[in-house]
Amino acid sequence: MTKGVNLLRQWIFGNFLRRLRKSPKQGALDLVNRTVHSTDFPGEYEGYDDAWDQQKFEKDFRIDMIKMSHDELEFDMVGIDAAIANAFRRILLAEVPTMAIEKVFIYNNTSIIQDEVLAHRLGLIPIKADPRLFEFRSEDDTEGTAEDTIEFQLKVKCTKNTHAKDTTDPDDLYKDHKVTTKHLKWIPVGSQGEIFKDGDLRPVHDDILIAKLRPGQEIDLRVHCVKGFGKDHAKFSPVATASYRLLPEITLLKPIKGELAKKLKKCFSPGVIEVDGKGSNKTARVANARKDTCSREVLRHDDLKDLVKLSRIRNHFIFSVESTGILPPDILVEEAIKVLMSKCRTFMNELSQAT
């Protein structure tokens, strides 16, 4: 992810914005000199300078990694405008491609689930496959190739368990009565068997329930997975959620001591306000404003509301990215950066042609 962040800083916000400043087009100058918040001109907010300055941006812009697991990532993007931050969020949701089930060929379905409902449920199953290794499939292609299609087979039939006695539990009475994603078997297309190992292409989770059967009922079908975008269908979205919030800022206008300090602490989430000292020397301080949920509970108390100022830092964004498991969250952020860079290249080319 570090490489992608450096590219973002050096290329997009260096060359791209510097080139905009040199453009003779009035529209380009307006784009640079104006803020992209809800107001049109810099200086609209007291104490906040939102006029564009290239040197200030290069000095202040940074990305801080806070925490990361195999499917969740939290990082801070500091010194940037809300429009760019929101562009990352929208790209993560809708413009980073993934592989998902697109075609369902049903040969037999005697379950109580209708064919179209079953196909819809299958389409929403996240598929563990690196989309960067596949191409987009053309709309008029009905067969698919090894370069653009992944095929799975689902063939399950429910039977009675003849050894079950004195029980009413379906898990004991029946065999294969729960159809889950573990029953999806990968069928190599073309030369895929030589490229991928068994288990490389599979559903992200093995325990997603697809249908329930009873003895005599069965499901027999095949599916084709193709590459697509979340803006076309939610099943292609690589994230369960991608969001950001502004960093809370809590300012104590006057020293708050004694019992009032304890009362102030209870108005915020745990860890936001700490009380130092003992007895009458107890003094409240802001320990970690990041943990604040912005409940504004303190403003309900007449003896506290004039002692505390609540605000948010307008250019400090706390991003949370939760992957569906198709790709690690840090890879998703890198891919989003590449998409934004591609958009900037397109805009720069159009700007060059216009001038």
C-alpha positions as CSV (number, residue, x, y, z in Angstrom):
1,M,0.0,0.0,0.0
2,T,2.9,2.3,0.7
3,K,3.9,2.3,-3.0
4,G,0.4,3.3,-4.0
5,V,0.3,6.1,-1.5
6,N,3.5,7.6,-2.7
7,L,2.3,7.5,-6.3
8,L,-0.9,9.2,-5.1
9,R,1.0,12.0,-3.4
10,Q,3.7,12.6,-6.1
11,W,1.8,12.1,-9.3
12,I,-1.8,13.0,-8.8
13,F,-1.6,15.9,-6.5
14,G,1.7,17.1,-7.8
15,N,1.6,16.9,-11.6
16,F,-2.2,16.9,-11.9
17,L,-2.9,20.0,-9.8
18,R,0.2,21.8,-10.9
19,R,-0.9,21.4,-14.5
20,L,-4.3,22.7,-13.7
21,R,-2.8,25.9,-12.3
22,K,-0.9,26.4,-15.6
23,S,-4.1,26.0,-17.7
24,P,-5.3,29.2,-19.4
25,K,-8.9,28.0,-19.1
26,Q,-10.8,30.0,-16.6
27,G,-12.7,26.9,-15.5
28,A,-9.5,25.1,-14.6
29,L,-8.3,28.1,-12.6
30,D,-11.6,28.2,-10.7
31,L,-11.3,24.5,-10.0
32,V,-7.9,25.1,-8.3
33,N,-8.7,28.3,-6.5
34,R,-12.1,27.4,-5.2
35,T,-12.9,25.1,-2.3
36,V,-15.0,22.0,-3.1
37,H,-17.0,22.0,0.1
38,S,-20.6,23.2,0.1
39,T,-19.4,26.8,-0.3
40,D,-17.9,28.3,-3.3
41,F,-15.0,30.5,-2.0
42,P,-12.1,30.0,0.4
43,G,-12.3,31.8,3.7
44,E,-16.0,31.0,4.3
45,Y,-15.2,29.3,7.6
46,E,-13.7,31.3,10.4
47,G,-10.3,30.1,11.4
48,Y,-10.0,27.6,8.5
49,D,-8.0,28.5,5.5
50,D,-9.2,26.3,2.6
51,A,-7.5,28.2,-0.3
52,W,-5.3,25.9,-2.4
53,D,-1.6,26.1,-1.8
54,Q,0.7,23.5,-3.5
55,Q,3.6,23.8,-1.1
56,K,1.3,23.6,2.0
57,F,-0.4,20.5,0.6
58,E,2.9,18.7,-0.1
59,K,4.0,19.5,3.4
60,D,0.7,18.5,5.2
61,F,-0.7,15.6,3.2
62,R,-0.1,12.2,4.8
63,I,-1.7,8.8,5.3
64,D,-1.3,7.1,8.6
65,M,-2.0,3.4,9.0
66,I,-4.0,2.8,12.3
67,K,-4.8,-0.9,12.2
68,M,-5.2,-3.7,9.7
69,S,-6.4,-7.3,9.8
70,H,-7.1,-9.8,7.0
71,D,-10.4,-8.1,6.1
72,E,-10.4,-4.7,7.9
73,L,-8.3,-1.6,7.5
74,E,-8.4,1.7,9.3
75,F,-6.2,4.6,8.2
76,D,-6.1,8.4,8.4
77,M,-6.0,10.6,5.4
78,V,-4.8,14.0,6.5
79,G,-4.5,17.3,4.6
80,I,-6.9,16.5,1.8
81,D,-10.2,17.9,0.6
82,A,-13.5,16.2,1.2
83,A,-14.2,15.7,-2.5
84,I,-11.0,13.5,-2.9
85,A,-11.8,11.6,0.2
86,N,-15.3,10.9,-1.0
87,A,-13.9,9.9,-4.4
88,F,-11.9,7.1,-2.7
89,R,-15.0,5.9,-0.9
90,R,-17.1,5.8,-4.0
91,I,-14.3,4.1,-6.0
92,L,-14.0,1.4,-3.4
93,L,-17.7,0.8,-3.4
94,A,-18.3,0.8,-7.1
95,E,-15.3,0.9,-9.4
96,V,-12.8,-1.7,-8.1
97,P,-13.6,-4.8,-10.2
98,T,-14.2,-8.3,-8.7
99,M,-15.3,-11.7,-9.9
100,A,-18.9,-12.8,-9.1
101,I,-21.5,-15.3,-10.4
102,E,-23.3,-13.9,-13.4
103,K,-24.8,-16.9,-15.3
104,V,-26.6,-19.8,-13.6
105,F,-27.5,-22.9,-15.7
106,I,-30.1,-24.9,-13.7
107,Y,-30.5,-28.5,-14.8
108,N,-32.7,-29.6,-11.9
109,N,-34.1,-27.8,-8.9
110,T,-36.8,-29.6,-6.9
111,S,-36.2,-27.5,-3.7
112,I,-38.8,-25.1,-2.4
113,I,-36.7,-22.2,-3.6
114,Q,-37.7,-20.8,-7.0
115,D,-35.1,-20.8,-9.8
116,E,-34.8,-17.0,-10.0
117,V,-34.5,-16.7,-6.2
118,L,-31.8,-19.4,-6.1
119,A,-29.9,-17.7,-8.9
120,H,-30.1,-14.4,-7.0
121,R,-28.8,-16.0,-3.8
122,L,-25.9,-17.6,-5.7
123,G,-25.0,-14.2,-7.3
124,L,-24.4,-12.6,-3.9
125,I,-21.8,-15.2,-2.8
126,P,-18.3,-13.6,-2.7
127,I,-15.8,-15.5,-4.8
128,K,-12.2,-15.8,-3.7
129,A,-10.5,-15.0,-7.0
130,D,-8.0,-12.3,-7.8
131,P,-9.8,-10.2,-10.5
132,R,-6.4,-8.8,-11.7
133,L,-5.7,-12.3,-13.3
134,F,-8.9,-12.2,-15.4
135,E,-10.2,-10.1,-18.3
136,F,-13.7,-8.7,-18.8
137,R,-16.0,-11.0,-20.7
138,S,-17.8,-9.6,-23.7
139,E,-21.6,-9.3,-23.6
140,D,-22.2,-11.5,-26.6
141,D,-19.9,-14.3,-25.3
142,T,-22.2,-17.1,-24.0
143,E,-19.5,-19.8,-23.4
144,G,-16.6,-17.9,-21.8
145,T,-12.9,-18.7,-21.9
146,A,-10.1,-19.5,-19.3
147,E,-9.2,-15.8,-19.4
148,D,-12.6,-14.4,-18.4
149,T,-14.7,-17.1,-16.8
150,I,-14.7,-19.2,-13.6
151,E,-17.0,-22.2,-13.5
152,F,-18.5,-23.9,-10.5
153,Q,-20.8,-26.9,-10.2
154,L,-23.4,-27.4,-7.5
155,K,-24.9,-30.9,-7.4
156,V,-26.6,-32.0,-4.1
157,K,-29.3,-34.5,-3.3
158,C,-30.9,-34.9,0.2
159,T,-31.3,-38.5,1.5
160,K,-32.5,-40.0,4.8
161,N,-30.0,-41.1,7.4
162,T,-31.0,-44.8,8.0
163,H,-28.9,-44.9,11.1
164,A,-30.8,-42.1,12.9
165,K,-33.0,-43.2,15.8
166,D,-35.1,-41.4,18.5
167,T,-34.3,-37.9,17.2
168,T,-36.1,-35.0,15.6
169,D,-33.0,-33.0,14.7
170,P,-32.8,-32.6,10.9
171,D,-29.0,-32.7,11.1
172,D,-29.3,-36.3,12.4
173,L,-32.3,-37.4,10.3
174,Y,-31.1,-36.3,6.9
175,K,-27.9,-36.2,4.8
176,D,-27.0,-33.1,2.8
177,H,-30.1,-31.3,3.8
178,K,-28.2,-28.0,4.1
179,V,-26.8,-26.8,0.8
180,T,-23.9,-24.4,1.6
181,T,-21.1,-22.9,-0.4
182,K,-18.8,-25.8,0.5
183,H,-20.8,-27.8,-2.1
184,L,-19.7,-25.5,-4.9
185,K,-17.0,-27.4,-6.8
186,W,-14.6,-25.6,-9.2
187,I,-14.6,-26.8,-12.8
188,P,-11.4,-25.7,-14.6
189,V,-12.0,-23.9,-17.9
190,G,-9.4,-24.5,-20.6
191,S,-5.9,-24.2,-19.1
192,Q,-7.0,-23.0,-15.7
193,G,-6.1,-26.4,-14.2
194,E,-2.4,-25.7,-15.0
195,I,-2.5,-22.1,-13.7
196,F,-4.5,-22.5,-10.5
197,K,-4.2,-25.0,-7.7
198,D,-7.2,-26.7,-6.1
199,G,-8.6,-24.2,-3.6
200,D,-7.3,-21.1,-5.3
201,L,-10.7,-20.4,-6.8
202,R,-13.5,-20.9,-4.3
203,P,-16.2,-19.1,-2.3
204,V,-14.7,-16.8,0.4
205,H,-16.7,-18.7,3.1
206,D,-17.6,-22.4,3.1
207,D,-20.6,-22.1,5.4
208,I,-23.0,-19.7,3.6
209,L,-26.4,-21.3,3.5
210,I,-27.9,-21.5,0.0
211,A,-30.9,-23.7,0.4
212,K,-32.5,-26.4,2.6
213,L,-33.6,-29.8,1.2
214,R,-35.7,-32.7,2.3
215,P,-35.3,-36.4,1.2
216,G,-35.9,-36.7,-2.6
217,Q,-35.2,-33.0,-3.3
218,E,-32.0,-32.0,-5.2
219,I,-30.2,-29.2,-6.9
220,D,-28.1,-29.6,-10.0
221,L,-26.6,-26.5,-11.7
222,R,-23.5,-24.8,-13.0
223,V,-22.5,-21.2,-12.7
224,H,-20.2,-18.8,-14.6
225,C,-18.3,-16.1,-12.7
226,V,-17.2,-13.0,-14.6
227,K,-15.5,-9.8,-13.9
228,G,-17.6,-6.7,-13.2
229,F,-18.0,-3.4,-11.3
230,G,-20.1,-2.6,-8.2
231,K,-21.7,0.3,-10.1
232,D,-23.4,-2.4,-12.4
233,H,-24.5,-4.7,-9.5
234,A,-23.8,-4.8,-5.8
235,K,-22.5,-8.4,-6.0
236,F,-19.4,-7.0,-7.7
237,S,-18.6,-4.6,-4.8
238,P,-15.3,-5.7,-3.1
239,V,-16.2,-4.2,0.2
240,A,-18.8,-4.9,2.8
241,T,-18.5,-1.2,3.7
242,A,-16.2,1.7,3.0
243,S,-16.7,4.8,5.0
244,Y,-15.0,7.8,6.5
245,R,-15.6,10.3,9.3
246,L,-13.9,13.5,10.4
247,L,-11.6,13.4,13.4
248,P,-13.5,14.9,16.4
249,E,-11.9,17.9,18.1
250,I,-12.8,18.6,21.8
251,T,-11.5,21.8,23.3
252,L,-11.8,22.6,27.1
253,L,-12.4,26.4,27.2
254,K,-11.7,26.5,31.0
255,P,-10.1,24.2,33.5
256,I,-12.7,21.7,34.8
257,K,-12.0,20.4,38.2
258,G,-13.6,18.4,41.1
259,E,-16.9,16.7,40.7
260,L,-17.6,18.6,37.5
261,A,-14.6,16.8,35.9
262,K,-16.1,13.4,36.8
263,K,-19.4,14.5,35.3
264,L,-17.7,15.7,32.1
265,K,-16.0,12.3,31.8
266,K,-19.4,10.5,31.9
267,C,-20.7,12.6,29.1
268,F,-18.2,11.1,26.6
269,S,-17.4,7.6,25.4
270,P,-14.8,5.7,27.5
271,G,-11.3,6.9,26.9
272,V,-12.2,10.3,25.5
273,I,-11.9,12.3,28.8
274,E,-9.6,11.3,31.7
275,V,-9.4,12.8,35.2
276,D,-6.0,13.4,36.8
277,G,-5.3,14.2,40.4
278,K,-7.3,13.5,43.6
279,G,-10.0,15.1,45.6
280,S,-10.6,18.8,44.8
281,N,-7.5,18.8,42.6
282,K,-9.1,16.5,40.1
283,T,-8.7,18.0,36.6
284,A,-10.3,16.8,33.4
285,R,-8.3,16.6,30.2
286,V,-8.9,15.3,26.6
287,A,-7.2,12.0,26.4
288,N,-8.3,10.7,23.0
289,A,-10.8,12.6,21.0
290,R,-10.7,9.9,18.3
291,K,-12.9,7.7,20.4
292,D,-15.7,10.2,20.6
293,T,-18.9,9.2,19.0
294,C,-20.1,12.8,18.7
295,S,-23.1,12.2,20.9
296,R,-23.1,15.9,22.1
297,E,-24.4,14.7,25.5
298,V,-22.3,17.4,27.2
299,L,-24.5,20.1,25.6
300,R,-27.5,18.9,27.6
301,H,-25.9,20.1,30.9
302,D,-26.1,23.8,31.6
303,D,-23.0,23.7,33.9
304,L,-20.8,22.1,31.2
305,K,-22.0,23.3,27.8
306,D,-20.2,26.6,28.0
307,L,-17.0,25.0,29.1
308,V,-16.5,22.7,26.1
309,K,-16.2,23.3,22.4
310,L,-17.1,20.4,20.1
311,S,-15.9,20.5,16.5
312,R,-14.2,18.3,13.8
313,I,-11.0,18.7,11.9
314,R,-12.2,19.4,8.4
315,N,-9.2,17.9,6.5
316,H,-8.6,14.8,8.7
317,F,-10.5,11.8,7.5
318,I,-10.7,8.5,9.4
319,F,-11.3,5.8,6.8
320,S,-12.7,2.3,7.6
321,V,-12.5,-0.3,4.9
322,E,-14.1,-3.8,5.4
323,S,-13.3,-6.2,2.6
324,T,-15.7,-9.0,1.7
325,G,-12.7,-11.3,1.7
326,I,-12.1,-11.3,-2.1
327,L,-8.9,-9.2,-1.7
328,P,-7.1,-7.9,1.3
329,P,-8.2,-4.3,2.3
330,D,-4.8,-2.8,1.7
331,I,-4.8,-4.2,-1.9
332,L,-8.3,-2.7,-2.4
333,V,-7.0,0.8,-1.4
334,E,-4.1,0.5,-3.8
335,E,-6.5,-0.5,-6.6
336,A,-8.7,2.4,-5.8
337,I,-5.7,4.7,-6.1
338,K,-4.9,3.3,-9.5
339,V,-8.5,3.9,-10.6
340,L,-8.3,7.5,-9.4
341,M,-5.0,8.0,-11.2
342,S,-6.6,6.6,-14.4
343,K,-9.4,9.1,-14.1
344,C,-6.9,11.9,-13.6
345,R,-5.0,10.9,-16.7
346,T,-8.2,10.9,-18.7
347,F,-9.1,14.4,-17.5
348,M,-5.5,15.7,-18.2
349,N,-5.7,14.3,-21.7
350,E,-9.0,16.0,-22.3
351,L,-7.7,19.2,-20.9
352,S,-4.7,19.1,-23.2
353,Q,-7.0,18.6,-26.2
354,A,-9.2,21.5,-25.1
355,T,-6.2,23.8,-24.9
